Amino acid sequence: MVEDHLRALIAADTVEALWSLHTRKMAEYGFDRLLYGFTYYKTERSFGPMDDLTILSSHSEAYNKGFVNNRMFEDGPMVQWAVEHEGFCSWQRTQDAYASGQLPEKARRVVEFNREMGVVAGYTISFRQISTRSKGAIGLAARLGLSQAEVDEIWAEHGQRIMLMNDILHLKIHNLPSSEARPLLTPRQREALEWVGDGKTMQDIATILGVSQATVEKHLRLARTALGVETTAQAVLKAWFQHQIFRVTRQD
């Protein structure tokens, strides 16, 4: 039941567990390969550095290497649609644009790559933006053998349920820590950044932590290095985006 799945999504305590639950559920509707992406660093020309993107994929390693690692996704017709819209869209849109010669060359190459990899039919969901710098979307690729017409029939019957489950997934992802490889801050670095975020001065923080001001400055410098940013303000923002500060630590 959809209700049981939603409860399971809400109860998941890591992004990895959440993604595993969701990919299995979407496969029940015929969507066996998913690609989720989110950025807080979108500009008019870029989605930001790869290290700052949240990308989850159940595609093959070969597909991820070409489409994700080589940033081919930036020229994808449905990705471009997602940047400019909110809601859902059938991949028939891309098929029609390709057949009529309306796609630019880079977009045509993306379509041809997808065809080679068996990524042909499906739907894209573009989530509601929470700021001008953020954007999230998910591509639901149908299993091999399903035509776009068949996928459209599935969507006509189950689309609202699928949208709801993906909306919950999207909202939940941004409230969970991820175990993916990324520089982790030490407890002292997190504390120092949290106090900066609360508006405390270097001397205030030194007094609160019971250390010298030089030690506080060292913690903040190392935090900036670990996060790959230049200023402490950027470090506070990025650490918050990554759920490394201002988070509840579970006690077992």
The 8 nearest C-alpha neighbors of each residue, nearest first, counted from 0:
[[1, 3, 2, 4, 5, 24, 6, 160],
 [0, 2, 4, 3, 5, 160, 164, 6],
 [3, 1, 5, 4, 0, 6, 7, 164],
 [4, 2, 6, 0, 1, 5, 7, 8],
 [3, 5, 7, 1, 6, 2, 8, 0],
 [6, 4, 8, 2, 7, 3, 1, 9],
 [5, 7, 9, 3, 4, 8, 10, 2],
 [6, 8, 4, 10, 5, 9, 11, 3],
 [9, 7, 5, 11, 10, 6, 17, 4],
 [8, 10, 6, 7, 11, 5, 171, 167],
 [9, 11, 7, 8, 6, 12, 5, 17],
 [12, 10, 8, 17, 9, 13, 16, 7],
 [11, 13, 10, 175, 16, 14, 17, 176],
 [14, 12, 16, 15, 175, 176, 11, 177],
 [13, 15, 17, 177, 16, 175, 172, 18],
 [14, 16, 18, 13, 17, 19, 177, 178],
 [17, 15, 19, 13, 14, 18, 11, 20],
 [16, 18, 14, 20, 15, 11, 19, 8],
 [19, 17, 21, 15, 20, 16, 14, 22],
 [18, 20, 16, 22, 21, 17, 15, 23],
 [21, 19, 17, 18, 23, 22, 16, 24],
 [20, 22, 18, 24, 23, 19, 25, 17],
 [21, 23, 25, 19, 24, 20, 18, 26],
 [24, 22, 26, 21, 20, 25, 19, 27],
 [23, 25, 21, 27, 26, 22, 20, 28],
 [24, 26, 22, 27, 30, 28, 23, 21],
 [27, 25, 31, 30, 29, 23, 28, 24],
 [26, 28, 25, 24, 29, 23, 30, 31],
 [29, 27, 26, 25, 30, 24, 153, 157],
 [28, 30, 26, 27, 141, 142, 31, 25],
 [31, 29, 141, 26, 25, 140, 139, 28],
 [30, 32, 26, 142, 29, 141, 140, 25],
 [33, 31, 140, 57, 58, 30, 139, 141],
 [32, 34, 139, 57, 56, 138, 140, 35],
 [33, 35, 56, 138, 137, 55, 57, 36],
 [36, 34, 137, 55, 54, 136, 56, 138],
 [35, 37, 54, 53, 135, 136, 137, 55],
 [38, 36, 135, 53, 134, 52, 54, 136],
 [39, 37, 52, 133, 40, 134, 41, 53],
 [38, 40, 133, 132, 41, 134, 37, 52],
 [41, 39, 47, 132, 38, 46, 133, 42],
 [42, 40, 46, 132, 47, 133, 45, 39],
 [43, 41, 45, 44, 46, 132, 40, 47],
 [42, 44, 45, 41, 46, 132, 82, 131],
 [45, 43, 42, 46, 41, 47, 73, 40],
 [46, 44, 42, 47, 41, 43, 73, 40],
 [45, 47, 41, 40, 42, 38, 48, 44],
 [46, 48, 40, 45, 41, 49, 51, 52],
 [49, 47, 51, 50, 52, 46, 40, 45],
 [48, 50, 52, 51, 47, 68, 46, 53],
 [51, 49, 48, 52, 53, 181, 47, 227],
 [50, 52, 49, 48, 53, 47, 38, 40],
 [53, 51, 38, 49, 50, 37, 54, 48],
 [52, 54, 37, 36, 38, 51, 55, 35],
 [55, 53, 36, 35, 52, 56, 37, 34],
 [56, 54, 35, 34, 36, 53, 57, 18],
 [55, 57, 34, 58, 33, 35, 54, 32],
 [56, 58, 32, 33, 34, 59, 55, 22],
 [59, 57, 32, 56, 62, 63, 33, 60],
 [58, 60, 62, 61, 63, 57, 56, 32],
 [59, 61, 63, 62, 64, 58, 65, 57],
 [62, 60, 64, 59, 63, 65, 58, 116],
 [63, 61, 59, 65, 64, 60, 66, 58],
 [64, 62, 67, 60, 66, 65, 61, 59],
 [63, 65, 68, 61, 62, 67, 66, 60],
 [66, 64, 62, 69, 63, 67, 68, 61],
 [65, 67, 71, 63, 72, 62, 64, 70],
 [68, 66, 70, 63, 69, 64, 65, 72],
 [67, 69, 64, 70, 65, 66, 63, 71],
 [68, 70, 65, 71, 67, 66, 64, 72],
 [71, 69, 67, 72, 68, 73, 66, 65],
 [70, 72, 66, 73, 69, 74, 67, 65],
 [71, 73, 75, 70, 74, 66, 67, 78],
 [72, 74, 71, 75, 70, 78, 79, 45],
 [75, 73, 106, 72, 71, 105, 76, 109],
 [74, 76, 72, 78, 77, 106, 73, 109],
 [77, 75, 79, 78, 106, 80, 74, 93],
 [76, 78, 80, 79, 75, 81, 123, 93],
 [79, 77, 81, 75, 80, 76, 82, 72],
 [80, 78, 82, 76, 77, 81, 75, 83],
 [79, 81, 77, 78, 83, 82, 84, 76],
 [80, 82, 78, 125, 84, 79, 83, 77],
 [83, 81, 79, 80, 84, 78, 134, 125],
 [82, 84, 80, 81, 79, 85, 125, 78],
 [85, 83, 81, 82, 80, 125, 86, 87],
 [84, 86, 125, 126, 127, 81, 87, 83],
 [85, 87, 125, 124, 126, 84, 88, 127],
 [88, 86, 124, 123, 125, 85, 122, 89],
 [87, 89, 123, 122, 90, 124, 86, 92],
 [90, 88, 122, 91, 92, 121, 123, 87],
 [89, 91, 92, 93, 121, 122, 120, 88],
 [92, 90, 94, 89, 93, 95, 147, 120],
 [91, 93, 90, 95, 94, 89, 96, 88],
 [94, 92, 96, 90, 91, 95, 97, 76],
 [93, 95, 91, 97, 92, 96, 98, 90],
 [94, 96, 98, 92, 93, 97, 91, 99],
 [97, 95, 93, 101, 99, 98, 94, 102],
 [96, 98, 100, 94, 95, 99, 102, 93],
 [97, 99, 95, 100, 96, 94, 101, 93],
 [100, 98, 96, 97, 101, 95, 102, 94],
 [99, 101, 97, 98, 102, 96, 103, 95],
 [100, 102, 96, 99, 97, 103, 98, 95],
 [101, 103, 100, 97, 106, 107, 96, 104],
 [104, 102, 106, 105, 107, 101, 100, 108],
 [105, 103, 107, 106, 108, 102, 109, 74],
 [106, 104, 108, 107, 103, 74, 109, 102],
 [105, 107, 109, 74, 108, 103, 104, 75],
 [108, 106, 104, 110, 109, 105, 102, 111],
 [109, 107, 111, 105, 106, 110, 112, 104],
 [108, 110, 106, 112, 107, 111, 75, 113],
 [111, 109, 107, 113, 108, 112, 114, 106],
 [110, 112, 108, 114, 113, 109, 107, 115],
 [113, 111, 109, 115, 114, 110, 108, 116],
 [114, 112, 118, 116, 110, 111, 115, 117],
 [113, 115, 117, 111, 116, 112, 118, 119],
 [114, 116, 112, 113, 117, 111, 118, 110],
 [117, 115, 113, 114, 118, 112, 62, 119],
 [116, 118, 114, 115, 119, 113, 143, 142],
 [119, 117, 113, 114, 116, 140, 120, 141],
 [118, 120, 114, 117, 113, 121, 140, 141],
 [121, 119, 147, 141, 140, 146, 90, 118],
 [120, 122, 140, 141, 139, 90, 89, 150],
 [123, 121, 89, 139, 90, 88, 138, 124],
 [122, 124, 138, 88, 87, 137, 139, 125],
 [125, 123, 87, 137, 136, 86, 126, 138],
 [126, 124, 136, 85, 81, 86, 87, 135],
 [127, 125, 135, 136, 85, 128, 124, 86],
 [126, 128, 85, 129, 125, 86, 135, 134],
 [129, 127, 130, 134, 133, 126, 131, 135],
 [128, 130, 133, 127, 131, 134, 132, 126],
 [131, 129, 132, 133, 128, 134, 39, 127],
 [130, 132, 133, 128, 129, 41, 134, 42],
 [133, 131, 41, 40, 130, 39, 42, 134],
 [134, 132, 39, 38, 130, 131, 41, 40],
 [135, 133, 38, 37, 128, 39, 136, 132],
 [134, 136, 37, 126, 36, 125, 38, 133],
 [137, 135, 125, 124, 126, 36, 35, 81],
 [136, 138, 35, 124, 34, 123, 36, 139],
 [137, 139, 123, 34, 33, 122, 140, 35],
 [140, 138, 33, 122, 121, 30, 123, 32],
 [139, 141, 121, 32, 30, 120, 33, 118],
 [142, 140, 30, 121, 120, 29, 31, 139],
 [143, 141, 31, 29, 30, 145, 144, 140],
 [142, 144, 145, 141, 117, 118, 119, 146],
 [143, 145, 142, 146, 141, 120, 117, 119],
 [144, 146, 143, 149, 142, 141, 150, 147],
 [147, 145, 149, 148, 120, 150, 144, 119],
 [146, 148, 120, 150, 149, 151, 91, 121],
 [147, 149, 151, 146, 150, 152, 145, 91],
 [150, 148, 152, 146, 147, 151, 145, 153],
 [149, 151, 147, 153, 152, 148, 154, 146],
 [150, 152, 154, 148, 149, 153, 147, 155],
 [153, 151, 155, 149, 150, 154, 148, 156],
 [154, 152, 150, 156, 151, 155, 157, 149],
 [155, 153, 158, 151, 157, 156, 152, 150],
 [154, 156, 152, 153, 158, 157, 151, 159],
 [157, 155, 154, 153, 158, 152, 159, 151],
 [156, 158, 154, 160, 159, 155, 153, 161],
 [159, 157, 154, 161, 160, 155, 162, 156],
 [158, 160, 162, 161, 157, 163, 154, 156],
 [161, 159, 163, 162, 158, 157, 164, 1],
 [160, 162, 158, 164, 159, 163, 165, 157],
 [161, 163, 159, 165, 160, 164, 158, 166],
 [164, 162, 166, 160, 161, 165, 159, 167],
 [165, 163, 167, 161, 166, 162, 168, 160],
 [166, 164, 168, 162, 167, 163, 169, 161],
 [165, 167, 163, 169, 168, 164, 162, 170],
 [168, 166, 170, 164, 165, 169, 171, 163],
 [167, 169, 165, 171, 166, 170, 172, 164],
 [170, 168, 166, 172, 167, 171, 165, 173],
 [169, 171, 167, 168, 172, 173, 166, 174],
 [170, 172, 168, 174, 173, 169, 167, 175],
 [173, 171, 169, 174, 175, 170, 14, 168],
 [174, 172, 171, 175, 170, 169, 240, 242],
 [173, 175, 171, 172, 176, 170, 242, 14],
 [174, 176, 172, 13, 173, 14, 177, 12],
 [177, 175, 242, 13, 14, 178, 174, 241],
 [176, 178, 14, 179, 13, 175, 15, 241],
 [177, 179, 180, 176, 15, 13, 14, 181],
 [180, 178, 177, 181, 15, 176, 14, 182],
 [181, 179, 178, 182, 177, 183, 50, 176],
 [180, 182, 183, 179, 178, 50, 226, 225],
 [183, 181, 225, 184, 226, 180, 227, 222],
 [184, 182, 181, 185, 225, 243, 226, 180],
 [183, 185, 188, 189, 222, 186, 182, 225],
 [184, 186, 188, 187, 189, 183, 222, 190],
 [185, 187, 189, 188, 190, 184, 191, 183],
 [188, 186, 190, 189, 185, 191, 218, 184],
 [189, 187, 218, 185, 191, 190, 186, 184],
 [188, 190, 186, 192, 187, 191, 244, 193],
 [191, 189, 187, 193, 188, 192, 186, 194],
 [190, 192, 188, 194, 193, 189, 187, 195],
 [193, 191, 195, 189, 194, 190, 235, 196],
 [192, 194, 196, 190, 195, 191, 189, 197],
 [195, 193, 197, 196, 191, 192, 199, 190],
 [196, 194, 192, 198, 199, 197, 193, 191],
 [195, 197, 193, 194, 198, 192, 235, 199],
 [196, 198, 194, 195, 199, 193, 192, 200],
 [199, 197, 195, 196, 194, 200, 193, 203],
 [198, 200, 195, 194, 203, 197, 204, 201],
 [201, 199, 203, 202, 204, 198, 195, 194],
 [202, 200, 204, 203, 212, 205, 199, 215],
 [201, 203, 205, 200, 204, 212, 206, 199],
 [204, 202, 200, 206, 201, 205, 199, 207],
 [203, 205, 207, 201, 206, 202, 208, 200],
 [206, 204, 202, 210, 212, 208, 211, 203],
 [205, 207, 209, 203, 204, 208, 202, 210],
 [206, 208, 204, 205, 209, 203, 210, 202],
 [209, 207, 205, 206, 210, 204, 191, 190],
 [208, 210, 206, 207, 205, 211, 204, 212],
 [211, 209, 205, 208, 214, 206, 212, 215],
 [210, 212, 214, 213, 205, 215, 209, 206],
 [211, 213, 215, 205, 214, 202, 201, 216],
 [214, 212, 216, 211, 215, 217, 210, 205],
 [215, 213, 217, 211, 212, 216, 218, 210],
 [216, 214, 212, 218, 217, 213, 205, 219],
 [215, 217, 213, 219, 214, 218, 220, 212],
 [216, 218, 214, 220, 215, 219, 221, 213],
 [219, 217, 188, 215, 221, 216, 220, 222],
 [218, 220, 222, 216, 217, 221, 223, 188],
 [221, 219, 217, 223, 222, 218, 216, 224],
 [220, 222, 224, 218, 223, 219, 225, 217],
 [223, 221, 219, 225, 224, 220, 188, 218],
 [224, 222, 220, 226, 228, 221, 225, 234],
 [223, 225, 221, 227, 222, 226, 220, 228],
 [226, 224, 222, 223, 227, 182, 221, 184],
 [227, 225, 223, 224, 228, 222, 234, 182],
 [226, 228, 224, 225, 223, 229, 234, 222],
 [229, 227, 223, 226, 230, 234, 233, 224],
 [228, 230, 223, 231, 227, 233, 234, 224],
 [231, 229, 233, 232, 228, 234, 223, 220],
 [230, 232, 234, 233, 235, 223, 219, 229],
 [231, 233, 235, 234, 230, 236, 196, 195],
 [234, 232, 236, 230, 231, 235, 237, 228],
 [233, 235, 231, 237, 232, 236, 223, 238],
 [236, 234, 232, 238, 233, 237, 192, 239],
 [237, 235, 233, 239, 234, 238, 240, 232],
 [236, 238, 240, 234, 239, 235, 233, 241],
 [239, 237, 241, 243, 235, 240, 236, 234],
 [238, 240, 242, 236, 237, 241, 244, 243],
 [241, 239, 237, 238, 242, 236, 243, 39],
 [240, 242, 238, 239, 243, 237, 176, 244],
 [243, 241, 239, 240, 244, 176, 238, 246],
 [242, 244, 238, 241, 239, 246, 189, 245],
 [245, 243, 246, 239, 242, 189, 238, 193],
 [246, 244, 193, 247, 239, 243, 242, 189],
 [247, 245, 244, 248, 242, 243, 239, 176],
 [246, 248, 249, 245, 244, 250, 242, 243],
 [249, 247, 246, 250, 245, 251, 244, 243],
 [248, 250, 247, 251, 246, 12, 176, 175],
 [249, 251, 248, 247, 246, 12, 176, 13],
 [250, 249, 248, 247, 12, 13, 246, 11]]
